[in-house]
Amino acid sequence: MSKGDNINDIIDHKLFSEKDIHEMCVRLGKQLTEDYAGKKPLVVGALKGAIYFLTDLTRQMDVAHQLDFLDVSSYGDGFESSGKIKVVTDLAADVKDRDVLIVEDIVDTGLTLKFMKDLIKERGAKSVKCCAMLNKEARRNVDVDVDYFGSEVGNEFVVGYGLDFLNMYRNLPYVGVLKSEVIQKYVNK
């Protein structure tokens, strides 16, 4: 993208509007309130993508909870998973004997989520579940449960509302499909 480009010009079409996302958060927040009643879960945001969803989701949860963040990476500088996962920023909280809810923007290959779930289980959590805004089963490489999700998505490259392309476009207030020519411009470099 050159300086001054309108970021909305990189979108082929919108998949989920601001209203759609709000409705996902309300629905999921109600379910999480019921499921975590009386438990005081540790809600772990998967950085950086989940930050927008996490914020809106937790405001819909009528249950006492604590927040922490975990930043793991399997992408490096590219936009295809390398399959090698590393912890970039670890949790500050002790998860031993805690009910932990990982919040993700999207689960596609499942490698990162499986890594995070296994790591937290190894540290002695009482329970570990995941709530993702989007679930992309078509790309799943490992068997991992996404306990709660806002919607299924197909095998399209989506950006916005925390989802990125080369660490850009997270700030779009909706989720849209990235134009193929934008992707090709970077693939061919």
C-alpha positions as CSV (number, residue, x, y, z in Angstrom):
1,M,0.0,0.0,0.0
2,S,1.3,3.4,-0.9
3,K,1.1,6.4,1.4
4,G,-2.4,7.9,1.4
5,D,-4.2,4.7,0.2
6,N,-7.7,4.2,1.7
7,I,-7.4,1.0,3.7
8,N,-11.0,0.1,2.8
9,D,-9.8,-0.2,-0.9
10,I,-8.0,-3.4,0.0
11,I,-11.3,-5.2,0.9
12,D,-13.0,-7.4,-1.7
13,H,-16.2,-7.6,0.4
14,K,-17.4,-7.4,4.0
15,L,-18.1,-10.7,5.8
16,F,-19.2,-9.3,9.2
17,S,-20.3,-5.8,10.0
18,E,-19.9,-4.0,13.3
19,K,-23.4,-5.0,14.1
20,D,-22.7,-8.7,13.3
21,I,-19.7,-8.6,15.6
22,H,-21.6,-6.9,18.4
23,E,-24.3,-9.6,18.2
24,M,-21.6,-12.3,18.3
25,C,-20.1,-10.7,21.5
26,V,-23.5,-10.4,23.1
27,R,-24.4,-14.1,22.4
28,L,-21.1,-15.4,23.5
29,G,-20.9,-13.2,26.5
30,K,-24.3,-14.5,27.7
31,Q,-23.1,-18.1,27.2
32,L,-19.8,-17.5,29.0
33,T,-21.7,-15.8,31.9
34,E,-23.8,-18.9,32.4
35,D,-20.9,-21.3,32.0
36,Y,-18.5,-19.4,34.3
37,A,-21.0,-18.4,37.0
38,G,-19.2,-18.5,40.3
39,K,-15.8,-19.5,38.9
40,K,-13.8,-16.2,38.5
41,P,-12.0,-17.3,35.3
42,L,-8.6,-16.1,34.0
43,V,-9.4,-14.7,30.6
44,V,-6.2,-14.9,28.4
45,G,-6.1,-12.8,25.3
46,A,-4.0,-14.1,22.4
47,L,-2.0,-11.1,21.3
48,K,-2.2,-9.2,19.1
49,G,-5.2,-10.2,17.1
50,A,-7.7,-10.9,19.9
51,I,-7.5,-7.5,21.6
52,Y,-10.5,-6.0,19.8
53,F,-12.7,-9.0,20.3
54,L,-11.5,-9.6,23.9
55,T,-12.4,-6.1,24.9
56,D,-16.0,-6.2,23.5
57,L,-16.5,-9.8,24.6
58,T,-15.5,-9.3,28.2
59,R,-17.8,-6.3,28.5
60,Q,-20.6,-8.7,27.8
61,M,-19.6,-11.2,30.5
62,D,-21.4,-10.6,33.7
63,V,-19.0,-12.6,35.8
64,A,-15.9,-11.7,37.9
65,H,-12.8,-12.5,35.9
66,Q,-9.2,-11.5,35.6
67,L,-7.3,-10.6,32.4
68,D,-3.9,-11.7,31.2
69,F,-2.2,-11.9,27.8
70,L,-0.1,-14.4,25.9
71,D,1.7,-13.6,22.7
72,V,2.8,-16.6,20.7
73,S,3.9,-16.6,17.1
74,S,4.1,-19.1,14.4
75,Y,4.2,-16.7,11.5
76,G,7.5,-14.8,11.7
77,D,7.5,-12.2,9.0
78,G,5.3,-14.1,6.6
79,F,1.5,-14.8,6.4
80,E,1.6,-18.6,6.2
81,S,2.2,-20.4,9.5
82,S,5.7,-21.7,9.9
83,G,4.5,-24.5,12.2
84,K,7.2,-23.5,14.7
85,I,5.6,-21.8,17.7
86,K,7.4,-19.6,20.2
87,V,6.3,-17.6,23.2
88,V,6.9,-13.9,22.6
89,T,5.3,-12.6,25.8
90,D,4.3,-15.0,28.6
91,L,1.5,-14.8,31.1
92,A,2.0,-12.8,34.2
93,A,-0.6,-14.8,36.2
94,D,-0.2,-18.2,37.7
95,V,-2.7,-20.5,36.1
96,K,-2.4,-23.4,38.6
97,D,-5.9,-24.6,39.7
98,R,-7.6,-21.8,37.6
99,D,-10.3,-22.0,35.1
100,V,-8.7,-20.4,32.0
101,L,-10.5,-19.1,28.9
102,I,-8.3,-18.3,25.9
103,V,-9.7,-15.7,23.6
104,E,-8.6,-15.8,20.0
105,D,-9.5,-13.7,17.0
106,I,-9.5,-16.7,14.6
107,V,-8.5,-20.3,14.8
108,D,-7.4,-21.7,11.5
109,T,-4.6,-24.4,11.5
110,G,-5.2,-24.9,15.2
111,L,-1.4,-25.1,15.9
112,T,-1.2,-22.0,18.0
113,L,-4.3,-22.8,20.0
114,K,-3.2,-26.3,20.7
115,F,0.2,-25.0,21.8
116,M,-1.4,-22.5,24.2
117,K,-3.9,-25.0,25.6
118,D,-1.1,-27.6,26.2
119,L,1.1,-25.0,27.8
120,I,-1.6,-23.8,30.2
121,K,-2.6,-27.4,31.0
122,E,1.0,-28.3,31.7
123,R,1.1,-25.4,34.2
124,G,-1.7,-27.0,36.2
125,A,-4.9,-25.1,35.1
126,K,-8.1,-26.7,36.4
127,S,-9.8,-26.2,33.0
128,V,-8.7,-24.6,29.6
129,K,-11.3,-23.6,27.0
130,C,-11.2,-21.3,24.0
131,C,-13.5,-18.6,22.7
132,A,-12.7,-17.4,19.1
133,M,-14.5,-14.8,17.1
134,L,-14.0,-16.9,14.0
135,N,-13.4,-20.6,13.4
136,K,-11.8,-21.7,10.1
137,E,-12.2,-25.5,10.1
138,A,-11.1,-25.7,6.4
139,R,-7.5,-25.0,7.4
140,R,-7.3,-27.1,10.5
141,N,-4.1,-29.2,10.7
142,V,-4.4,-30.5,14.3
143,D,-7.3,-31.8,16.4
144,V,-8.1,-28.9,18.8
145,D,-11.5,-27.9,20.4
146,V,-12.8,-24.4,19.9
147,D,-15.3,-24.4,22.7
148,Y,-17.1,-21.2,21.7
149,F,-17.0,-19.2,18.5
150,G,-18.8,-16.3,16.8
151,S,-19.0,-17.8,13.3
152,E,-17.5,-20.2,10.9
153,V,-15.5,-18.8,8.0
154,G,-14.4,-20.3,4.7
155,N,-10.8,-20.5,3.4
156,E,-10.6,-16.8,2.6
157,F,-8.0,-14.3,3.9
158,V,-9.9,-12.1,6.3
159,V,-8.7,-8.8,7.9
160,G,-10.2,-6.3,10.3
161,Y,-11.3,-6.2,13.9
162,G,-8.0,-7.4,15.0
163,L,-7.2,-9.7,12.1
164,D,-4.2,-8.6,10.1
165,F,-2.3,-9.0,6.9
166,L,1.5,-8.4,7.6
167,N,0.5,-6.8,10.9
168,M,-1.7,-4.2,9.1
169,Y,-5.5,-3.6,8.8
170,R,-6.4,-4.7,12.4
171,N,-8.1,-1.4,12.9
172,L,-11.0,-1.9,10.4
173,P,-14.2,-1.9,12.5
174,Y,-15.6,-4.9,10.5
175,V,-14.2,-8.2,9.1
176,G,-13.6,-8.3,5.4
177,V,-12.0,-10.5,2.8
178,L,-8.7,-9.1,1.5
179,K,-8.5,-8.6,-2.3
180,S,-6.4,-11.3,-3.9
181,E,-4.3,-8.7,-5.8
182,V,-3.2,-7.3,-2.4
183,I,-2.0,-10.7,-1.3
184,Q,-0.3,-11.4,-4.7
185,K,1.5,-8.1,-4.5
186,Y,3.4,-9.3,-1.4
187,V,3.6,-13.0,-2.4
188,N,5.5,-12.1,-5.5
189,K,8.1,-10.0,-3.7
